[in-house]
Amino acid sequence: MSVKKTLAIIAGVVVIGGLGFVGFKTWHNASQSGDFQAPAAAAMTGKTAIERGKYLALAGDCVACHTAPGGGKPFAGGYGLNTPFGTIYATNITPDKETGIGGWTDQQFINAVRNGKGINGENLYPAMPYNVYAKVSDQDLKDIKAYLNTVPAVHYDGPKTDLPFPYNIRLMMFGWNLLFLDTAPFKADPSQSAEWNRGAYLVEGLGHCTSCHTAKNPLGGDNFGVHLQGGELQGWFAPEITGNTRQGIGDWSNDEVVQYLKTGANSRTVAAGPMAEAVTNSLQHLSDSDLHAIAVYLKSLPGSKDNSAPLAANSAMANGKELYADNCAACHQNSGEGVRNMIPALKGNNGVQATRPTNILHVLMNGGQGAATASNPTSADMPEFGWKLTDQQMADVSTYIRNAWGNQAPAVSKDDVAKARKSQQGAAALHNPEQQ
């Protein structure tokens, strides 16, 4: 979509937001309460509010976005999220009274996290995923606030979000919220098991899985027609995590899903990039019962239709096979089966067979580091090949990997590689925010 068309849509949203403000405000206030009983979690039985809050903050991976890279103080803010609209910086959520949330009431915290409203009533940008946190109960958010009140207070006023015009007009968020924010609280499905409902609550709420694994429309809202069917994220492609058996996790057992989320690896693949960070910072700390509930829920989702077809033998496949033998087979094996729990299998890998070759090109160009967890502290390291392979060679070996051993995925072109190089160079150029 052209910039001109995007700006026209945004202008329309601003008008909708302005004209519909009164009606929106009435609707928003009428439905914003999340005061309901969240699906039970066995791990929370007998815990104090602070203990529950710590667990829930881990489930929400709050520390990831609210900690600046390169040694930033936990929860003190300063992390810059690169979006198509500009860089949005996370704020300080330590109990510092001047630069953090030490002076906030529980209700002000709830309004920010679930309704996208700052302490002074200003609209927040949905880079902070309040559109999914809307499903989190009042009690769970109060417990998180109780825990955050106990972390070390850091006096740090980090970089401010300053988006270019017209994205700096926060009035647009009225229209955005009207279109994309559903403030109705989570509702358990009585036809499903308690475990399924607990998994749904975690995935669709605190886990905010949709933020990465659902494609976005030109306005940055979730594309509702492809829920959890994969999405682009800062040079990576968060793959489909539905019951689709090829591109999703439908062919995984529940135990394999739990192992992957707990350790960052299983017999099929190894978490890397943003997913490795999510495993390290968040998912490894969840109880096995909660991880199993997540697996049950995700595998129940119907997912995308598998329209892939075998790729006919051609020069790209032949060249790719030779390149694979010379550069990849030593670790990933000629069979593509990798090394269990350390080097990902490429055979049957849902990320490898994704509709877009984003991840395989990212790792080939830049290398990768698996998740480091308590049960898997020595994660494997993938060397980079961007310096060694030409665009054509990278296209050929990617095409081969995506279509060997029974895999099926669209071929990768030289132009695809060139675009990926340019995109990743741009992402790498994103300057790190100042450190406290």
N, C-alpha and C positions, 0 to 999 in steps of 0.2 A: 504494500500500500504506500502511495506517495506521501511525502510530508504534507503537501497541500491538502490532500484528502483527510489525513489524520487530524490536521489542525481544524478542518471544517467540522469533523465529528466532535472534537473537543469543544469547539465553540458552541455546538448544539447542546452538549452536556452542560456547559456553563448556563445556557439559557434555561434548560430543564431544571437545573439546580436552583437558579434564581427564582423562576416562576413558581416552582413547586416547593419552595422552602417551608411555607406554613403547613402544607399537607404532609410533607416529609417529616417535619419536626413532630407533628401529632402522631404519625405512624411509627416513627422511630421510638418515641418515648413510650408508646403503648406496648411495644413488643421487646424492649431492650432488657427486660429482667431475665436473669439466668438462674433465678432462685429455685432450683429443682435438685432432686437427689441424683447425683451422678451414678452411673453404673458401678456397682461395688468392686473394690479391688482387695483381694485377700492380703496383699502386702501392707495395706494401710491399717489393718485391724490393730487397735490398741496404741496407735502412734499419736504423738502430740501434734498440734497444729504446725509447729515449726518443722518437725520431722516429716509430716505429710507435705508441707510446702517445699522442702528441699527435694523430695522425690518428684513432685510435680514440676518443679523448675527444671530438673534434669530431663523429665519427659518432654518438656517444651523446648529444651536446648536453648534456654535463655542466654547462657553465657557465650554462646557462639557469636551471636550478632552484637551483643552488648560488651564485647571486649575487643579492644584494638589489637591488630596483629603485631607481632614483633615485641612482645613483652608488656602489653597493656595490662592494667590492673583489672581483675575480674569484675564484670558488671559495670565498669566505669564509663562505658561508651567509647565512641570514636571510630568504630568500624564503618568503613565506607562500602555501601552496597551499590555496585555498578548496575544501573538500569537503563533501558532505552531512552529514558527521559532525563538522565543525569545521575549524579552520585548522591545517594541519600545516606546520611550518617545516623547511626544509632546513638541514643542518648544514655546518660548516666542513670542507672537504676539502683545505685547504692544508697544507703540511708543518709547521705550528706544532705543537710537541710537547705543548702544554697544551690548546689549544682545537681543534686540527685533528687530522690523522692522521699527524703526523710520527713518532709513537712506535709506529705500527701495523706489524705484520709483513705480508708478502704474503698469508699465509693468513687473517689477521684481515680484511684488505681484501676478499678473495674471499668470506669468510663473510658479510660485510655486503652486498656488492653482489649476490651470487647466492643467498644463503640467508636474507637478512633477519635477520641476527644482529649485534647491536652488539658492541663490544669486550668488554663484560662478559657477553655471552651473552643480553642482553635482546632481546626480539622487536621488530623495527622495523615501522613501519606501511608498507603496500604503496603509499603515495603515491610512495615510492622504488620503482620498478618491478622489484624483484628477481624477481618471478614471470616476467618475460620475460628479464631479464639472466641467468637460470638457464641460458640457451642459449649463453652466451658462454664461450669456452674459458679455461682457466687461463692460458695464455700471453698471450692478449690482455688479460686483467685485470692480469696482472703488468706488462705493458708500460704500461698506463694508470697503474698505481701508480708506475712508474719515471718517467713524465712528470710526474705530480702532485708527486713529490718535488722537481722542479726549479722549480715555480712559486713566486713570492714568498710566503713564510710570512706570514700575517696573524694576529695575536693578537686574536681576536674570538669572544666567546662570545655568540652571537645569541639571539633569543627562543626559548623552549622550547615544544614542543608540549604543550598542556594541554587535551585534549578533555573535553567534559562526560561525566558518567556516563551510560551504562555503557561508552562507547567508550574511556575512559581505562584500562580494564582490559586490559593488554597480554597477559594470559593468553589472551584471546580469539583472539589471533593463532595459537595452536596449532591451534585448530579451523579458522580461516580457511586456514591453510597446508595443513591436511589436505584441505580441500575444493578449493582453487584453485591450490596451488603444485605444479607438476610439475618436479621437479629433474632429470629425465632430460636428459642433454646433447643438443645438436643432433646430429641424425643426417642425413647426406646421403642424398638419394634417388637410388639408382643408375640409375633409369630416366630421370632428368632430366639436362640438360647441366650442366657445371661452372658456367656463367654463372647458370643458374636456381638452383643450390644456393647460390652466393655471394649472390644476391639474397635468397633465403629466410633465410639466416643474418643478413644485415643487417636485414631487415624484422622478423623474429621475435625478434631478439636486441637488439643495441646500438641499432638504430633505434627500438625500442620503439613502433612505429607503432600497435600494438593499444591502447596506453594511452589514446590519444585517439580512434582511429577504430573502436573496438569498444564497443558499448553495455555498460553495467554493470548487474549485478543489485542488489537491495536491500542486499546486504552489501558492495558495492564490488568484487566479483569480475567478471571478464570473462564476458559472456554468450556461451558457446561456440557457440551456434547462429547467431550473426550476426557471425562473425569478419570484421573490417575493413569492415563494412557501415554504419559511421557511428555516432557517439556524441556526447552532450552534453558540453561542456567550458567551464565558467565563462562562461556566456552565449553561447557559440558552439556550432555543430554541426560537428564534424569529419566531412566527407562520406565517402561510400562510396568506397573506392579499389581495388575489385576490377574484374573484367572486365565487369561490368554496363555496357551501352552507353549507358544514359540517366543513371542516377544514379551510376555509377562512371566508370572511365577506359577502358573497353573500346573506345571509339571513338577514343581518342587513339593516335597512332603512338608507337613507342618514343622517337623523337627528340623528340616533343612533351613526353613525360613528363620526359625528361632536361633539356630546356630549362626547363621549369617548376621543377624541383628545383634547377637550377643558377642561374637568374636570378630566379626568383620570378614569372615571367610567360611566357605564350606566346600564340598567336593565339586561344586559347579563354578564358583567365581570368588573374587576377592574385592572387597569394597575399596574404592579409590576416590580421589577428588573430594567434592563436598560430602559424598556419602560416607567416606572414611572419617571425615570430621564428625558427622552425625553419630556414627557408631562410637567413636572415641569419647565424645563429649556427653552423649545422651543415652543412646540405645543400650549400650553394654551395662548400664546401671539399672535397667528396668528388671523387674522380676520375671522369671520364666513364665509365670502364669499370664502376665500382661503381654509378653512377647508372643505367647501361643495364641492369645485372643486376637492380637493383631494379624497373625498368620491366618486364622480362621476367617476373619472378616475380609481381608484382601483377596484371598483365594475364592471367595464367594462372588466377587464382582465379575460381571460378564466380560468386560474388556472389549478391545477392538476386534474387528474381523480380520482374520489372517488371509490376506490376498497375495501372499508371496508365492513365487514360483521358482523352480530350479533354474539356474543360470546355465545357458548352453556353453560348452567348451569353446574357448576363444583364446586369443593371444594374451589378453590380460590375465586370465586364469593360469595359463602356462608360465608366463613371466612371474606371476605372483607366487606360484608354487616354488620356483627356483629361489626367489628372494626369501621366502619363508624358510626354506631349508638352510640357507646361508646365515640368516639373522635371528630366527625365532625358535627353530625346532629344538635347540639345545635346552631351552627352559620349558617351552610349551609342548614339547614332544612332537614327533611326526604325526601322531594320532590326534593332536590338538587337545589332549586330555589334561595337560598341565601337571601340577603336583598338588595333591590334595591339601587343602587348608593353607596353601602358601602361594602357589603360582596358579592363576586362574585358568580353568579349562576354557578353550575357545570353541570347542565342539559343543553345540547346544546352548551356547551362552546367549541369554536374552538381550543383554546390552550390545553384543556384537551384531546381533540380527535386528537391531532397532531400525526403524524406517530411515533414520538419518545416521550417517557414519561419524557423527561428532566425537563420540568417546574414543573410538579406535584411532582416529586421526590425532586427537588430543594426546593420547598416551604414546603413540608412535613418535610424535614430534617432541614432546616434553618429558617423556618418562612418567613414572608414577610411583606413589608410595602407598602401600596398603595400610589399613587401619591398625593402630597399635592399641591393644586392649589388655586387660589384666590376664586374660587366658591366652593371649597371643601377643606377647610383648615384642617379639622380634619380627615385625612385619617385613615382607619381601619388598625389594626395591626394583623397579623396572627402569633400565637405562633409556636415554632418549636417542632417537634416530633421525631427528629433524635435520641435523647437521650432515648426515651421511646419505640419506635417500633423497633423490629428486622428487618433484611433484608427481611425475609419471610413475616412478617406482613405488611411491607410497600409495598411489591410486591402485596399482596392480596388486600389491601385497594385501591391501585392505579388501579389495574385491575377492581375492582368493580366500582369505580368512572368513569372510562373510558368506561364502558359498561352498566351502569344503566340508567334508565329514557329515553331510546331510544338512548343513546350514542353508538357509535361503534368505537372501536380502538383496536389495537393489545394488547394481554395480556402482563403484566409486570412480568419478572422472578426475582428470587432471585439474579441471576448473574447480571441482569440489575441494581439492587439496589446497589450491592457491587461495581460495576464499577462507578456508580454515586457518591457514597461516596468517593471513591478514587480520582475521578476527582475534586470534589468540595473541598476536603481537599488540593489538589494541587493548586487550584485557590486561596484559602484563604491564602496559604503560600506565594503568590506573595508579595514581600516586597514593602511597600509604598515608593515612592521616597522621598528624603529629602525635608523638608518644608523650604520655604523662610521666 
